[in-house]
Amino acid sequence: MRRLKGIFQDTIFLSLIDRGERLVAKLLAVMLFLVLAVAALKFSFEVVLQLLDPSRRWVGEGLIAVLGDLLNLLIAIEVLQNITSYLRRHVVQIELVLLTAITAVARKVIVLPPNAEDKPLLVVGLGVAVLCLAAAFWMVRQVSEPDVSERDGVARTGPARSFQEAGHSPAAGADGPH
């Protein structure tokens, strides 16, 4: 009973939860990597077979299908980057999540069938999704962008700042240390 009570102390309990989260994230990363590797091999094999087929038409729907499959692979790579980024920094990078969502919506727009004009609500919905995601990405970049004096030598694609690493909480606001 005493041992069970000790497990539910805040620090021990949170440590166990943290280990569990990291274990699940590692398992997901391994599974996604395997799926991604197999899908990339299958995609490459199918493209080579289609290239060797002289009757294959690469304009129109054939090209759209290949682009859709390629974008699916890129989205999977971005999801894997989300998982590995979480494992490295123990922080979910919202910029990366938003870019993944933008890529997914862009893929949907690219593979829209030619008769999409029959579904105006779908086209409007995708347009609204793109605008919302772009606005969210812009707002996140505005908040996380370093001051002009700090910008020299900082890559725009660098990792997001973590409040825990910086030594202050989100409640500290813009007046706290960066």
C-alpha positions as CSV (number, residue, x, y, z in Angstrom):
1,M,0.0,0.0,0.0
2,R,2.8,2.4,0.9
3,R,4.5,1.6,-2.5
4,L,1.3,2.3,-4.4
5,K,0.9,5.6,-2.5
6,G,4.5,6.5,-3.4
7,I,3.8,6.0,-7.1
8,F,1.0,8.6,-7.0
9,Q,3.2,11.3,-5.6
10,D,3.3,14.1,-8.2
11,T,6.9,13.9,-9.2
12,I,7.0,10.1,-9.5
13,F,3.6,10.0,-11.2
14,L,4.5,12.7,-13.7
15,S,7.8,10.9,-14.4
16,L,6.0,7.7,-15.2
17,I,3.6,9.5,-17.5
18,D,6.5,11.3,-19.2
19,R,8.3,7.9,-19.8
20,G,5.1,6.4,-21.1
21,E,4.5,9.4,-23.5
22,R,8.1,9.1,-24.8
23,L,7.8,5.3,-25.2
24,V,4.5,5.7,-27.2
25,A,6.1,8.5,-29.4
26,K,9.1,6.2,-30.1
27,L,6.8,3.3,-31.0
28,L,4.8,5.6,-33.3
29,A,8.0,6.9,-34.9
30,V,9.3,3.4,-35.6
31,M,6.0,2.3,-37.1
32,L,5.6,5.4,-39.2
33,F,9.1,5.1,-40.5
34,L,8.5,1.5,-41.5
35,V,5.2,2.4,-43.2
36,L,6.9,5.4,-44.9
37,A,9.9,3.3,-46.1
38,V,7.6,0.6,-47.6
39,A,5.3,3.2,-49.2
40,A,8.3,5.1,-50.7
41,L,9.6,1.8,-52.2
42,K,6.1,0.9,-53.6
43,F,5.7,4.4,-55.0
44,S,9.1,4.3,-56.7
45,F,8.4,0.9,-58.1
46,E,5.0,2.0,-59.5
47,V,6.4,5.2,-61.0
48,V,9.2,3.2,-62.7
49,L,6.7,0.7,-64.1
50,Q,4.5,3.5,-65.3
51,L,7.5,5.2,-67.0
52,L,8.2,2.0,-68.9
53,D,4.6,1.7,-70.1
54,P,4.4,3.6,-73.4
55,S,0.6,3.8,-73.3
56,R,0.7,5.6,-70.0
57,R,-0.6,9.1,-70.2
58,W,1.2,11.5,-67.9
59,V,-1.0,14.5,-68.5
60,G,-4.2,15.0,-66.6
61,E,-5.4,12.4,-64.1
62,G,-2.2,10.3,-64.3
63,L,-0.1,13.2,-63.2
64,I,-2.6,14.2,-60.6
65,A,-2.5,10.7,-59.1
66,V,1.3,10.6,-58.9
67,L,1.3,14.1,-57.3
68,G,-1.3,13.0,-54.8
69,D,0.8,9.9,-53.8
70,L,3.9,12.0,-53.6
71,L,2.3,14.6,-51.4
72,N,1.0,11.8,-49.2
73,L,4.6,10.7,-48.7
74,L,5.6,14.2,-47.9
75,I,2.8,14.6,-45.3
76,A,3.9,11.3,-43.7
77,I,7.5,12.7,-43.5
78,E,6.2,15.9,-41.9
79,V,4.3,13.8,-39.3
80,L,7.4,11.8,-38.6
81,Q,9.3,15.1,-38.1
82,N,6.6,16.2,-35.7
83,I,7.1,13.0,-33.6
84,T,10.9,13.2,-33.7
85,S,10.8,16.9,-32.8
86,Y,8.6,16.1,-29.8
87,L,11.1,13.5,-28.7
88,R,14.1,15.9,-29.1
89,R,12.6,18.9,-27.4
90,H,9.6,17.5,-25.5
91,V,7.6,20.4,-27.1
92,V,5.0,20.2,-29.9
93,Q,6.2,22.6,-32.6
94,I,3.0,24.3,-33.7
95,E,4.7,25.8,-36.8
96,L,5.5,22.3,-38.0
97,V,1.9,21.1,-37.2
98,L,0.5,24.0,-39.2
99,L,2.8,23.4,-42.1
100,T,1.7,19.7,-42.2
101,A,-1.9,20.8,-42.2
102,I,-1.3,23.3,-45.0
103,T,0.4,20.6,-47.0
104,A,-2.5,18.2,-46.5
105,V,-5.0,20.9,-47.6
106,A,-2.8,21.7,-50.6
107,R,-2.8,18.0,-51.5
108,K,-6.6,17.9,-51.4
109,V,-6.8,21.0,-53.6
110,I,-4.4,19.4,-56.1
111,V,-6.2,16.1,-56.4
112,L,-9.7,17.6,-56.6
113,P,-11.5,15.9,-59.5
114,P,-12.4,18.1,-62.5
115,N,-16.0,18.0,-61.5
116,A,-15.3,19.8,-58.3
117,E,-17.3,22.8,-59.7
118,D,-20.4,20.6,-58.8
119,K,-19.4,20.9,-55.1
120,P,-19.0,24.6,-54.4
121,L,-19.2,24.1,-50.7
122,L,-16.2,21.8,-50.8
123,V,-14.2,24.4,-52.7
124,V,-15.2,27.2,-50.4
125,G,-14.5,25.0,-47.3
126,L,-11.0,24.3,-48.6
127,G,-10.4,28.0,-49.3
128,V,-11.5,28.9,-45.8
129,A,-9.2,26.2,-44.4
130,V,-6.3,27.5,-46.3
131,L,-6.9,31.1,-45.2
132,C,-7.3,30.0,-41.5
133,L,-4.2,27.8,-41.5
134,A,-2.2,30.6,-43.3
135,A,-3.4,33.2,-40.7
136,A,-2.6,30.9,-37.8
137,F,0.9,30.2,-39.2
138,W,1.4,33.9,-39.7
139,M,0.3,34.7,-36.1
140,V,2.6,32.0,-34.7
141,R,5.5,33.3,-36.7
142,Q,4.8,36.8,-35.5
143,V,4.8,35.7,-31.8
144,S,7.9,33.4,-32.1
145,E,9.9,35.7,-34.4
146,P,13.0,37.1,-32.6
147,D,13.5,40.8,-32.2
148,V,15.3,42.6,-35.1
149,S,18.5,42.8,-32.9
150,E,18.4,39.0,-32.4
151,R,17.6,38.1,-36.0
152,D,21.2,38.2,-37.3
153,G,22.3,34.6,-38.0
154,V,19.0,33.0,-36.9
155,A,17.5,30.6,-39.5
156,R,13.8,31.1,-40.1
157,T,13.4,27.3,-40.0
158,G,15.1,26.9,-36.6
159,P,13.5,25.2,-33.7
160,A,10.7,26.8,-31.8
161,R,11.5,28.3,-28.5
162,S,10.4,26.4,-25.4
163,F,9.2,28.3,-22.4
164,Q,10.6,25.6,-20.1
165,E,14.1,26.0,-21.7
166,A,13.9,29.8,-21.6
167,G,13.2,29.7,-17.8
168,H,9.8,31.4,-17.8
169,S,6.2,30.5,-18.2
170,P,3.8,31.6,-21.0
171,A,2.1,33.8,-18.4
172,A,5.2,35.9,-18.1
173,G,4.3,37.5,-21.5
174,A,6.5,39.5,-23.8
175,D,8.3,41.3,-20.9
176,G,10.0,38.1,-19.7
177,P,13.4,36.8,-21.0
178,H,13.6,35.4,-24.5
